[in-house]
């Protein structure tokens, strides 16, 4: 049996990178004070995702390397794994004058400051009258499964989901089929009609159908809904942050996952794949 202290954290990112870093450091401090070994931060934690493409591209090119360096330093300083959302300029081999869009990534960094996973968002948010695809390239799908984001801590195999990805249960199931027993969701879930209800319902559904913990982090108002939370493999909410900036910390247990999967053996009972 393994246990892991995990934190979900939330704040509203702006284009003031230093302010974002100050807020994130405070979240690390709060999580560390409660013994957290992993902290999950929101999608696009480095900037205001609603900015125009030319601004986002400039930030991705000029600010992302330094921001990532700071995340690596925080991970080392606080002896903590971190999952964090960043925007990246396209690599030279895929960049095109005809396609100036950026990429939306989640990084998993270990407590030694090493980047373990670099996951590029598969499903870009073209819904609710918004077109993320105007600014962001979706990830390239590969037959070898290398597009998925997975890493291991103790007995926990953690699969990464980025915001709109949450609405596609096949991504969560693909991560489960690759051995995940914990799903993390980093988001900038924008407020809107029934959106808060969708957020909670989808998070709980991913936990229930995959008998896995879900650790969800979202940006807060003025644009995001916040509501970061940790969900048990049976689908009930263990706890969360509400709407205010801050962290919620809880312990997850590998034995709990095993017991729930014995009680509700949906994964073992599947007939369609």
N, C-alpha and C positions, 0 to 999 in steps of 0.2 A: 504494500500500500504506500502511495505517495500523497503528500499534500503540497499545495502551492498557494501562497498568499498573492492574490491578484488585485489590481486596482483598475477601475475605469475612471477616466478623468475627462473633464469638459471645461471649455472656455471658448470665447469668440475670437477667432484669429482676425487680424487686420494686416494691412500692408506695412505696418511698423514692425519690422522683424525683431528689433531689440525688445519692444514691448511684448511680443509673442514669446520670446525666449525668457523674459522675466516671469511671465505668467506660467510657462511650462516648468521653469525651475521651482516655482512655488508649489506646483502640483507634485513634482518629484519629492519635494521636502515633506509635503503632507502624506504622500503614500509611504515614504521611507519611515516616517515616524510611527506608522502603523504596521511596519514589518513587511511591506509589499516586496515581492520578488519579481513581479512583472507589472508594468503599467501600460495600459492601452490608451492612446491618444486619438483625437479625431482625424478624419480625412482632411487633407490640405491644411495642416496645422500651422504652416509657415506664412500664410497670406490670406487675403480676402478673395475667395474663389469667384465672386461675382464681378471682379474687375474685367476690363477689356482685355482681349487677347494680347495686344502689344505690351500691356503692363505685365500680364502674367508671364509672357515669354521673357521679358527683361528680368523679372524676378527669378524665374527658373534658371536662367543662364548665369546671373550675377550673384544671387543670394543662396540658391539651393546648396552648393558645396559647403559654404560656411555654416548653414543651418544644420546640415547633416553632421558636420564635425562637432557642433555643439551637442547634438543628440548623443553622439558617441562619447563625448566627455561626461555628459550627465549620467549615462549608463555606467561608466566606470566609477564616477564619483559616488554614486548612490548604490553601487553594486546591484543593479537592477536591469532586467531585460525591458526593452521598450518596443512597442509597435507604434509607428507614427506615419502620418500622411504627408507627402511632399509632392510638389510639381517639378517635372524635369523637362528640359529642352530635349528634343529628339536627338538621338545619337547620330553622328555624321553619316553612318552607313544607311540610315533610313530617312534622314532629313531630306526635304525636297522644297524647292522654291515654290512649287505648286501646292504644297501642303505644309504650311507653317505652324500647324497645331503643336501643342505641348502634350505631355503624357502625365497621367495621374497615378502615382505610385504609393504603395505602402511598403515601408521598410521594417524589418525585424532586426533588432540589434541586441547582442548579448551583453552580459554584465562586464565583459572584458572590452567592450566597445567595438566588437567586430560585427559587420553587417552579415547576417545569416541569410536573409531573404530580401529580394527586391521584386515585389509583385506589381505588375502593371494592370490597372483596372480593366476588366473584360467587358463589362456592360456599362456604357456611358449613358448618362441620364437624359434621355430624349423623351420626356413625359411632362405632364402638368404644364404644358405650354413653354417648356424650357428645352434648349438644345445644347447639351454639354458637348455634343459632337462638333459644334461650330468652333470649339476651342481645344478639345481633347481628342486625341487618337485612341481608339480602343486597342487593347492588347492584341497581338498576333496569336492566333490559336495554333498549337503544335500537336502533332500526333503523339509525341513522347510525353505529353503531360507537363512539360517544363514551364508552362505558363502559370501553373498553380503555385500558391505561396504556402509552404508548410515548414515547420521546424519543431524540434523536440526540446522539452524541459522535463527532466525526470521521467515519470511515466505518462506525461501528457504530450500528445502530438497535436499541435495547434495549427489550424487552418485559417487563412486570412480572407476576409470578405470586405469589399469596399463599397459602402453606401448602396447605390442602386443595385449592385450585385445581390443584395438581400432579397430582392423580389424574384429571383430565379432559383428555385429550389434545387435545380439540377447542378448548380455550382456547389452548393453545400454538400449535396450527396456525392459529388465527385471527390471532394476533399475527404469525406467520410470513407469512401472506398479506397482512398490512399492511406487510410489509417488514422485520420484525425479523430480525436475524442473531445476536443474543445474547439469551438468556432469563435473567432473574434470579428467584430463588425466595427469598423471605423467609418464615421459618417459626418456629413454636413447636411442633416435631414431638415429641409426647409419647412417652415410652418405653412399650413394651408388647410383647406377643408378636408377633414378626416385624416390628415397626415399623421397626427400624433397617434391616432387609433391604429393606423396601418403599421407604424413603427413598432408598437408594442405587440400587436398581433403577429406580425411577421417574425419578430425575434423569438417569441414564444413558440411559434410553429416550427421554426428551424430547430429549436431545442427538442421539442416533442418528437418530431418525425425522425430525428437523428439520435435520440437519447444521448445528448451531449450537452455539456455546459455551453452557454453563449455569453460572451463578454462584449458588451456593446458600449461604444463611446461616440458621442455626438457633440458638435459645436452648439453653443448656447445662443440665445437671442443677442442682437436684434434680428438675426435671420434664422438661425437654427432653433430646434425645439429643446436641445439638451436631452434630458431624460435618459442619461446613460444608466445602464443597469447590468446586473449579473443574474443569469437565469439558470435554474437547476435543470438537470437532464429530464425531469418529469414535467418541466414547463412552467413551474411557478417562479415568480420573481423573488429572489433572495433579498435584494435591496438595490437601491440606486441613488442618484444624485438629485432628482427633481429638476428644476429649471435653473438653479444657481450655479455659478462657477464652483468647481471643487472636485473632490475625489470620493469614490466609495470603494472600500476595501473589504474583501471577504476571502475565506479559505476555500479552495476547491479540493476534492478528494477523489483519487482514482478508484478507490473501493466503491464510492457512491456510483460512479459511472458503471462499473461492473454489475452492481446489484440492480440498477435500473434496467440494464440491458438483459439481465436474467428475468426480471419481472415483466418487462415489455419487450420481447425479443423480435421486434419488427424487422430489424436489419437481418437477422438470421432467417426470418420467415418469408422474406421477399421471394416472389416468383417471377416478377418482371424486372428486367435490367436493361 
